[in-house]
Amino acid sequence: MNETVNVILKRRSVRDYKPDMITEEELNTIVECGLYAPSAKNKQNWHFTVVTNKDKIEEMNRLALEGMERLGIEKEDNFHIFYHAPVVIVISSKIEGYSEINAGCAIENMALGAKAMGIGSCIIGETRYMYHQANKADIDRVLKIPENYEHDISICFGYPALEEDEAKPRKENVVDYIL
Ligand SMILES: Cc1cc2nc3c(=O)[nH]c(=O)nc-3n(C[C@H](O)[C@H](O)[C@H](O)COP(=O)(O)O)c2cc1C
């Protein structure tokens, strides 16, 4: 099978990581994969906050869990929104048309680039709960989100601790062809 197609079909959300940091070269490649994503009108209206500082990752986890608690969202004890992954990238984008779709293209490019290098990832929407813990300006400061940009989503990376799962079943009847 074509190598790229194989990477796409074999990618899984990884929720168990080795504590080891990925190499600087691997991290730079992942970021570059994000930067080379397509974007509407080539706006590239995204911003990536790359977090490798363990204390900062723990702070983000704590703020998100507190936000979830405020909303009454229950999680099991010891739940960690980034599954203790050593790298988190927060994606924010300028508040304008298609920016969330552009961010989606960037995040999947990073996930696939990582997978191709043997690095696991999981897209994390739960960073948004940080905004239920404190006011927007404070959280934007923690996440280094530029002015006029809005938090979209995060993704965590690390070497997988376990063999990756089989693919979850995919929905049927979601494709129509007009021939
Ligand atoms: C927008 C988005 C948000 C997600 N947020 C989370 C999350 O907060 N926590 C998590 O464990 N997985 C999250 N995921 C991963 C999905 O649960 C996962 O992609 C889905 O179950 C399919 O599994 P697969 O990625 O292994 O194919 C998210 C995925 C997307 C696309």
The ligand as an SDF file (V2000), in Angstrom:
LIG
                    3D

 31 33  0  0  0  0  0  0  0  0999 V2000
  -12.3470   18.1360   17.1590 C   0  0  0  0  0  0  0  0  0  0  0  0
  -11.9060   16.9310   17.9570 C   0  0  0  0  0  0  0  0  0  0  0  0
  -11.8650   17.0080   19.3380 C   0  0  0  0  0  0  0  0  0  0  0  0
  -11.4250   15.9020   20.0900 C   0  0  0  0  0  0  0  0  0  0  0  0
  -11.3150   16.0330   21.4380 N   0  0  0  0  0  0  0  0  0  0  0  0
  -10.8430   14.9730   22.1530 C   0  0  0  0  0  0  0  0  0  0  0  0
  -10.6330   15.1050   23.5570 C   0  0  0  0  0  0  0  0  0  0  0  0
  -10.8440   16.1760   24.1500 O   0  0  0  0  0  0  0  0  0  0  0  0
  -10.1580   14.0400   24.2340 N   0  0  0  0  0  0  0  0  0  0  0  0
   -9.8710   12.8400   23.5990 C   0  0  0  0  0  0  0  0  0  0  0  0
   -9.4380   11.8990   24.2670 O   0  0  0  0  0  0  0  0  0  0  0  0
  -10.0500   12.6940   22.2620 N   0  0  0  0  0  0  0  0  0  0  0  0
  -10.5260   13.7220   21.5350 C   0  0  0  0  0  0  0  0  0  0  0  0
  -10.6610   13.6110   20.1730 N   0  0  0  0  0  0  0  0  0  0  0  0
  -10.3160   12.3310   19.5060 C   0  0  0  0  0  0  0  0  0  0  0  0
  -11.5680   11.5430   19.0840 C   0  0  0  0  0  0  0  0  0  0  0  0
  -12.1820   10.9910   20.2330 O   0  0  0  0  0  0  0  0  0  0  0  0
  -11.1300   10.4350   18.0960 C   0  0  0  0  0  0  0  0  0  0  0  0
  -10.5790   11.0380   16.9450 O   0  0  0  0  0  0  0  0  0  0  0  0
  -12.3040    9.5370   17.6970 C   0  0  0  0  0  0  0  0  0  0  0  0
  -12.7540    8.7930   18.7930 O   0  0  0  0  0  0  0  0  0  0  0  0
  -11.8840    8.5340   16.5840 C   0  0  0  0  0  0  0  0  0  0  0  0
  -10.7830    7.7460   17.0010 O   0  0  0  0  0  0  0  0  0  0  0  0
   -9.4080    7.7510   16.1810 P   0  0  0  0  0  0  0  0  0  0  0  0
   -8.8360    9.1420   16.2280 O   0  0  0  0  0  0  0  0  0  0  0  0
   -8.5220    6.7580   16.9040 O   0  0  0  0  0  0  0  0  0  0  0  0
   -9.7060    7.3300   14.7890 O   0  0  0  0  0  0  0  0  0  0  0  0
  -11.0810   14.6910   19.4270 C   0  0  0  0  0  0  0  0  0  0  0  0
  -11.1290   14.6370   18.0240 C   0  0  0  0  0  0  0  0  0  0  0  0
  -11.5220   15.7460   17.2920 C   0  0  0  0  0  0  0  0  0  0  0  0
  -11.5130   15.6670   15.7740 C   0  0  0  0  0  0  0  0  0  0  0  0
  1  2  1  0
  2  3  1  0
  2 30  2  0
  3  4  2  0
  4  5  1  0
  4 28  1  0
  5  6  2  0
  6  7  1  0
  6 13  1  0
  7  8  2  0
  7  9  1  0
  9 10  1  0
 10 11  2  0
 10 12  1  0
 12 13  2  0
 13 14  1  0
 14 15  1  0
 14 28  1  0
 15 16  1  0
 16 17  1  0
 16 18  1  0
 18 19  1  0
 18 20  1  0
 20 21  1  0
 20 22  1  0
 22 23  1  0
 23 24  1  0
 24 25  2  0
 24 26  1  0
 24 27  1  0
 28 29  2  0
 29 30  1  0
 30 31  1  0
M  END
$$$$
